[in-house]
Amino acid sequence: MADLLQSFIDYTESNQSWEAILAINVNESGLHDEFLFEKAIRLLPLTWQNHVLTTRSLYDRRTALCNRLLQIFGCSVASKTSPKSLTYTCGRYGKPILASSDSVKFSMSNGSTHTVMYLVNSLNNNMEVGVDIASKTDIKSADEINLFEDIFSSAEQACISRCDDRSKIAMFIYYWSLKESYTKFTGTGLNCELKAIDLGAINLCQDFSSIKRQIHGNSVIFQSQWINDDLNEIVTTCQNSLKDDCFERTCIFILTFKDMINYLENLD
Ligand SMILES: CC(C)(COP(=O)(O)OP(=O)(O)OC[C@H]1O[C@@H](n2cnc3c(N)ncnc32)[C@H](O)[C@@H]1OP(=O)(O)O)[C@@H](O)C(=O)NCCC(=O)NCCS
C-alpha cells in the first residue's frame, strides 16, 4: 500500500480522537481514461452513480466521482466499517451525515483542482464540522470582487480594500472559504445570509492560520491552509470550539486516486 495512504491509516489507529484533511487531485486522477472511470464508478452505490453521471460537464463528473469515492474511503477507514455497511443520511439542506457511526463527522468540498474531505473522529457526539476549498482562479480580477460587496460586513470590506490588487484576491478567497466552511458546519449551505457570518478584521493567511470566533452563539475554530505549491487553493475547516488548545495544524493527506481505488477494490 502506498506510503501516504498507509500513514493516514496508521494515524487513525494510533489515536482515539483525531482529525485529518484528505485531498485528491482530480486533474491527476487519470479519470480521463474511460476504462478507469468505468471501473471506479462501479465502486459507488447505484444512486451515487446516477448523481455522478447527471452532473453537467466531464470535469464535474470526474470531480463528483472523486468526491464520492473519497467520502466512502474516509468514512470506511474512520469507522472501521466496510464500504457496503456504511449508511448515510442528510440534513435539511443536504449536509451529508454518516448515520452508521456517531463518532465520525465529515464534510466535503470541491475545488478547481482538488476535492477535499475534513474528517473527524471525536468522542463528543455534538461535534460538527465544515470544510471549504476555494481557489484564486475563481476570481478573474480584483474588480470582480466589488460584485460581492453585499456579502461582507464593513470591517471585512475595510480589510479587503486595504490590500493591493494581488493580495486582494487572496484575501477575498480567504474570507470566502471561512464563510462557506461555516455554512457547511451549520449545514445551511448558501441558504443563509453570508454577511451575517461576520469574521471581522483578519490578517491575510500566509501559509496557515487559525482563528476563533463567536458566530450566532456558536463558538467555532477555523483553520486555513494553502495547499498547492503556488498557493492557489485554500482549505478552511470549521469546528466547534470545545477546548482552548486545538490551534494545532490539522494534517493534510494528499492521496493519489490510484492508491485510494486500489484500497477500495481490495476491500471488496
Ligand atoms: C452546500 C453548498 C454551499 C455547496 O456549494 P459549492 O461551492 O457548490 O460546493 P462545495 O464544492 O464546497 O461542496 C459540495 C459538497 O458539500 C456537501 N454539501 C451539500 N450540501 C451541504 C450542506 N447543506 N451543508 C454542508 N455540506 C453540504 C456535499 O458533500 C457536496 O458534495 P456533492 O455535491 O458532490 O454531494 C451549496 O450547494 C448549497 O447551498 N446547497 C444547498 C442546497 C439546497 O438548498 N438544497 C435543498 C435541500 S436538499
PDBQT file of the ligand as one rigid body, heavy atoms in Angstrom, charges set to zero:
ROOT
HETATM    1  C1  LIG A 301     -23.709  23.321   0.021  1.00  0.00    +0.000 C 
HETATM    2  C2  LIG A 301     -23.299  24.410  -0.944  1.00  0.00    +0.000 C 
HETATM    3  C3  LIG A 301     -22.869  25.579  -0.098  1.00  0.00    +0.000 C 
HETATM    4  C4  LIG A 301     -22.183  23.860  -1.757  1.00  0.00    +0.000 C 
HETATM    5  O1  LIG A 301     -21.609  24.855  -2.559  1.00  0.00    +0.000 OA
HETATM    6  P1  LIG A 301     -20.440  24.522  -3.631  1.00  0.00    +0.000 P 
HETATM    7  O2  LIG A 301     -19.483  25.637  -3.577  1.00  0.00    +0.000 OA
HETATM    8  O3  LIG A 301     -21.046  24.103  -4.889  1.00  0.00    +0.000 OA
HETATM    9  O4  LIG A 301     -19.858  23.218  -3.061  1.00  0.00    +0.000 OA
HETATM   10  P2  LIG A 301     -18.588  22.597  -2.432  1.00  0.00    +0.000 P 
HETATM   11  O5  LIG A 301     -17.825  22.026  -3.529  1.00  0.00    +0.000 OA
HETATM   12  O6  LIG A 301     -17.842  23.458  -1.469  1.00  0.00    +0.000 OA
HETATM   13  O7  LIG A 301     -19.269  21.422  -1.565  1.00  0.00    +0.000 OA
HETATM   14  C5  LIG A 301     -20.074  20.483  -2.158  1.00  0.00    +0.000 C 
HETATM   15  C6  LIG A 301     -20.307  19.392  -1.152  1.00  0.00    +0.000 C 
HETATM   16  O8  LIG A 301     -20.848  19.954   0.058  1.00  0.00    +0.000 OA
HETATM   17  C7  LIG A 301     -21.672  18.967   0.678  1.00  0.00    +0.000 C 
HETATM   18  N1  LIG A 301     -22.936  19.620   0.978  1.00  0.00    +0.000 N 
HETATM   19  C8  LIG A 301     -24.035  19.765   0.195  1.00  0.00    +0.000 A 
HETATM   20  N2  LIG A 301     -24.975  20.444   0.864  1.00  0.00    +0.000 NA
HETATM   21  C9  LIG A 301     -24.475  20.742   2.079  1.00  0.00    +0.000 A 
HETATM   22  C10 LIG A 301     -24.981  21.441   3.210  1.00  0.00    +0.000 A 
HETATM   23  N3  LIG A 301     -26.179  21.974   3.223  1.00  0.00    +0.000 N 
HETATM   24  N4  LIG A 301     -24.174  21.553   4.313  1.00  0.00    +0.000 NA
HETATM   25  C11 LIG A 301     -22.935  21.015   4.323  1.00  0.00    +0.000 A 
HETATM   26  N5  LIG A 301     -22.405  20.345   3.269  1.00  0.00    +0.000 NA
HETATM   27  C12 LIG A 301     -23.170  20.219   2.163  1.00  0.00    +0.000 A 
HETATM   28  C13 LIG A 301     -21.798  17.796  -0.291  1.00  0.00    +0.000 C 
HETATM   29  O9  LIG A 301     -20.878  16.794   0.113  1.00  0.00    +0.000 OA
HETATM   30  C14 LIG A 301     -21.333  18.408  -1.603  1.00  0.00    +0.000 C 
HETATM   31  O10 LIG A 301     -20.720  17.484  -2.472  1.00  0.00    +0.000 OA
HETATM   32  P3  LIG A 301     -21.627  16.793  -3.626  1.00  0.00    +0.000 P 
HETATM   33  O11 LIG A 301     -22.370  17.894  -4.275  1.00  0.00    +0.000 OA
HETATM   34  O12 LIG A 301     -20.628  16.149  -4.535  1.00  0.00    +0.000 OA
HETATM   35  O13 LIG A 301     -22.506  15.831  -2.942  1.00  0.00    +0.000 OA
HETATM   36  C15 LIG A 301     -24.443  24.861  -1.864  1.00  0.00    +0.000 C 
HETATM   37  O14 LIG A 301     -24.613  23.922  -2.911  1.00  0.00    +0.000 OA
HETATM   38  C16 LIG A 301     -25.760  24.969  -1.150  1.00  0.00    +0.000 C 
HETATM   39  O15 LIG A 301     -26.073  25.971  -0.567  1.00  0.00    +0.000 OA
HETATM   40  N6  LIG A 301     -26.544  23.947  -1.170  1.00  0.00    +0.000 N 
HETATM   41  C17 LIG A 301     -27.823  23.931  -0.518  1.00  0.00    +0.000 C 
HETATM   42  C18 LIG A 301     -28.648  23.079  -1.376  1.00  0.00    +0.000 C 
HETATM   43  C19 LIG A 301     -30.072  23.176  -1.037  1.00  0.00    +0.000 C 
HETATM   44  O16 LIG A 301     -30.618  24.193  -0.707  1.00  0.00    +0.000 OA
HETATM   45  N7  LIG A 301     -30.690  22.043  -1.119  1.00  0.00    +0.000 N 
HETATM   46  C20 LIG A 301     -32.088  21.980  -0.866  1.00  0.00    +0.000 C 
HETATM   47  C21 LIG A 301     -32.437  20.893   0.090  1.00  0.00    +0.000 C 
HETATM   48  S1  LIG A 301     -31.558  19.387  -0.184  1.00  0.00    +0.000 SA
ENDROOT
TORSDOF 0
